[in-house]
């Protein structure tokens, strides 16, 4: 099946915010090809390790939070995004 890899990458990056541990790491239970593309784009460090998490770059963490808010918060919400990931609340 053909699909838009950029849209998948955007969703994976947004979901990395959901599993962000608060120290720049997020669980890497996502498609390996998408993680490799996010690494190539400079949003995460190399995902090929024995660790169960990936390290988001500063830009990756910022964009991850922005995309999470864009795709997963109610449109009528005027609240500022929490500086912590949802998993740390």
N, C-alpha and C positions, 0 to 999 in steps of 0.2 A: 504494500500500500504506500502510495506517495503521501508525504505530509510536509508541512512547512517547518523545517528544522529550527528556524529562528523563533517561531512561536513556541515550540517545545522548549527551547533553551530559556525563553522568557518565563515560562511556567515553572520549570525546574528551579531557576534562580529565585523566583518568588517563593516557592515551597522550601527552599533552603532557609529562608527567613523564619519559617514556621518551626524548623528544627534547630535554629541557632541557639547555641548554648550560652551565649552572652560573652564569650571570649574570642569571637571571630571564627569559631568552628561550628560546623553543622553536619548532621548525619548524612552520609552519602548513599543512602538507599535509593538511588535513582539510576536511570539508564546510563550505562558507561559511555556510550557515544555522546550523549548530551553533556556529561561531565567533562569529557575530553574537549568538546567544543568550548565550554565555559572556561576551561583552562587556557585554551588557545586564544580566547578573547581577553584574557587577563583578569577574570572575575574570581577565580579560585586558584590556589596553588595546585601543583600536580596531584591528581587524585589517586595515582598508582602507588599505593602503599598498603601496609597491613592495617593501618588505622581504620576505624569504622567511621571516621569523620573526615571532612575536608576543611581546609582553611580558606576562608573568604579573604580576598584582598580588601583594602579600604574601599575602593570603588565598587567591588562586588558586594560588600556589605551594605553600602549606601543604596545601590540599585536594587538589591534584594528586598530591602525594606520598602522602597518606593513601589516596586512591582507588586509586593504583597498587598500594600494598601490599595493600589489601583484595581487589583483583580479580586480581592477577597474581603473588602470592607463595604458596608452599605453605601450607596451613592449619596444618600442624604446626610451622611455623617460629616459634621464639620469639625470633628475632634482632630487634634494634632496626633500624629502617630506616636505611639509609645516608643521610647527609645530602647526598650527591651523587646526582645522577640516574644511572640505569644507563649512559647514554652517556658519562659521565665516569670510568668505572672502568677 
